[in-house]
Structure formats: C-alpha cells, structure tokens
Amino acid sequence: MMYIFVNNMDMEIPRGNSREDTKARRQIIKAYYNKWFSANPDQVVRNKALHADIHVKYSSMNETSGRASASYESTMAVFHLSDILEKATVTSIVAPKPRDNNQKAFSKIYKMKYGKYKLVVGLQKSTGHLVQYYVGGGDKK
C-alpha cells in the first residue's frame, strides 16, 4: 500500500478502479498540487531539454486530477511532478486538438517523457508561456 501525508493525515492511495477509488485519487492529486503550489510560490520549473520555464497553473491541476485519477500509476506520476517538469524530454510537437476546449488556449502541444511518465505542455497563445497541461503514467501497450 502507498500512503501520502496530506492535510496532517496519512491517506492511502487506492489501487482499484471503482468510482470511489477514482474520486479518492482525484482528491489526493488536488491536495498534492495545493501542497506543491505552497512550496513553489512562483509555480514555475525550468525544463532542461526545452531551456525554458514550464508554468503550473490551476488548469494544470484540474486537467491532471481529472485524467490521472483514472489509474493508480498515473496518480503516482503526480508525486514526481517537479522532477518530471525539470527532466522530461520532447517526444513530439503537435497541434492542439480542435474540438478540445481545454486546449484552445494553446498554439502548440509538446508531448514529453521522463522515464515511465508522460508530460503534456502547451504553448499558451496569450502569454507565450509553456504551461503544464497534464502529467501521468505512460501508455500501457
């Protein structure tokens, strides 16, 4: 069993696929992001491969908590957030999905990898900032 200390209490990270397990993982991910935001007030990590800052925003937490909570492995990726942001390398650059409202703010999408974890970063149209869109476990194939 994997436990995380959040809000002054140990929380077990559920491994199952039930709705309750997914909901619990979503809450754990959000709690971790809030803790990360407190520890990193600038909400920026310098990525070595891109030689650029990656910004972590509230939208980063929302997208990741929604998607990564679907599996235990993806939830575990969140606990390596700083390392993934710093050390991930680009595997491809693609256009945003045209029907995805969450990607409309981006002009480019960078798909990146760090070990078994994946990172998706968007180039924000309005600011030119690289923004963490999603972090999670690698594809199972």
C-alpha positions as CSV (number, residue, x, y, z in Angstrom):
1,M,0.0,0.0,0.0
2,M,1.1,3.5,-0.8
3,Y,0.3,6.3,1.7
4,I,0.7,10.0,1.4
5,F,0.7,12.6,4.2
6,V,-1.9,15.2,3.2
7,N,-3.6,17.8,5.4
8,N,-2.0,16.4,8.6
9,M,-3.2,12.9,7.9
10,D,-2.0,9.8,6.1
11,M,-4.1,8.9,3.1
12,E,-4.0,5.5,1.4
13,I,-3.9,5.8,-2.4
14,P,-6.5,3.3,-3.7
15,R,-5.4,0.9,-6.4
16,G,-8.9,-0.1,-7.6
17,N,-11.0,1.1,-10.5
18,S,-14.2,1.9,-8.7
19,R,-15.8,5.3,-8.8
20,E,-14.9,5.8,-5.1
21,D,-11.3,4.9,-5.8
22,T,-11.1,7.4,-8.7
23,K,-12.7,10.1,-6.6
24,A,-10.3,9.5,-3.7
25,R,-7.3,9.7,-6.1
26,R,-8.6,12.9,-7.6
27,Q,-8.8,14.4,-4.1
28,I,-5.3,13.2,-3.3
29,I,-3.9,14.7,-6.5
30,K,-5.6,18.1,-5.8
31,A,-4.2,18.0,-2.3
32,Y,-0.8,17.3,-3.6
33,Y,-0.9,20.2,-6.1
34,N,-2.1,22.6,-3.4
35,K,0.9,21.5,-1.3
36,W,3.2,21.9,-4.3
37,F,1.8,25.4,-5.0
38,S,2.6,26.4,-1.4
39,A,6.1,25.0,-1.7
40,N,6.7,26.6,-5.1
41,P,5.1,30.1,-5.0
42,D,6.5,31.0,-8.4
43,Q,4.7,28.0,-9.8
44,V,7.5,27.6,-12.4
45,V,10.0,24.8,-13.1
46,R,12.9,25.2,-15.5
47,N,13.0,22.3,-18.1
48,K,16.5,21.3,-19.1
49,A,15.6,20.0,-22.5
50,L,13.5,23.0,-23.6
51,H,15.8,25.5,-21.8
52,A,12.5,27.2,-20.8
53,D,10.3,27.6,-17.8
54,I,7.2,25.5,-17.5
55,H,4.4,27.2,-15.6
56,V,2.0,25.2,-13.4
57,K,-1.5,26.7,-13.1
58,Y,-4.8,25.9,-11.6
59,S,-5.9,24.5,-15.0
60,S,-2.8,22.1,-14.8
61,M,-4.2,20.7,-11.6
62,N,-7.7,20.4,-13.0
63,E,-6.7,18.6,-16.1
64,T,-4.3,16.3,-14.3
65,S,-6.6,15.5,-11.4
66,G,-9.4,14.6,-13.9
67,R,-7.2,12.3,-16.1
68,A,-4.5,11.0,-13.8
69,S,-7.0,9.9,-11.2
70,A,-8.3,7.2,-13.6
71,S,-5.4,4.9,-12.6
72,Y,-3.0,4.3,-9.7
73,E,0.1,4.5,-12.0
74,S,-0.9,7.9,-13.3
75,T,-1.7,9.2,-9.8
76,M,1.8,8.1,-8.7
77,A,3.3,10.3,-11.5
78,V,2.0,13.4,-9.8
79,F,4.2,12.7,-6.8
80,H,7.2,13.2,-9.2
81,L,5.9,16.5,-10.6
82,S,9.0,18.6,-10.1
83,D,11.4,16.0,-11.5
84,I,9.1,15.4,-14.5
85,L,8.8,19.1,-15.2
86,E,12.5,19.6,-15.0
87,K,13.8,16.5,-16.7
88,A,11.2,15.4,-19.3
89,T,12.3,15.4,-23.0
90,V,10.2,16.2,-26.0
91,T,9.0,13.2,-28.0
92,S,6.7,15.2,-30.4
93,I,5.2,18.6,-31.0
94,V,1.6,18.6,-32.3
95,A,-1.3,21.0,-32.9
96,P,-3.9,21.3,-30.2
97,K,-7.0,19.1,-30.6
98,P,-9.5,21.3,-32.4
99,R,-12.5,20.0,-30.5
100,D,-10.9,20.1,-27.1
101,N,-11.9,23.3,-25.3
102,N,-9.2,22.8,-22.7
103,Q,-6.5,23.0,-25.5
104,K,-7.9,26.1,-27.2
105,A,-5.6,28.4,-25.3
106,F,-2.5,26.7,-26.8
107,S,-0.9,27.2,-30.2
108,K,1.3,24.1,-29.8
109,I,1.3,20.9,-27.7
110,Y,4.6,19.4,-26.6
111,K,4.4,15.7,-25.7
112,M,7.2,14.8,-23.4
113,K,8.5,11.8,-21.5
114,Y,10.5,11.2,-18.3
115,G,11.2,7.6,-17.6
116,K,7.8,5.9,-17.5
117,Y,5.9,9.2,-17.0
118,K,4.5,11.5,-19.6
119,L,4.1,15.2,-19.6
120,V,2.0,17.3,-21.9
121,V,2.8,21.0,-22.1
122,G,1.0,23.7,-24.1
123,L,2.4,26.9,-25.6
124,Q,-0.1,29.5,-24.4
125,K,-1.2,31.8,-27.2
126,S,-1.9,34.9,-25.0
127,T,1.3,34.9,-23.0
128,G,3.8,32.7,-24.9
129,H,4.3,30.7,-21.7
130,L,4.8,27.0,-21.6
131,V,2.0,25.6,-19.3
132,Q,1.8,22.1,-17.9
133,Y,-1.3,20.6,-19.3
134,Y,-1.1,17.0,-18.0
135,V,1.2,14.7,-16.2
136,G,0.6,11.0,-15.8
137,G,1.7,7.4,-16.3
138,G,2.9,6.1,-19.6
139,D,0.6,4.3,-22.0
140,K,0.1,0.6,-21.4
141,K,0.7,-1.3,-24.5
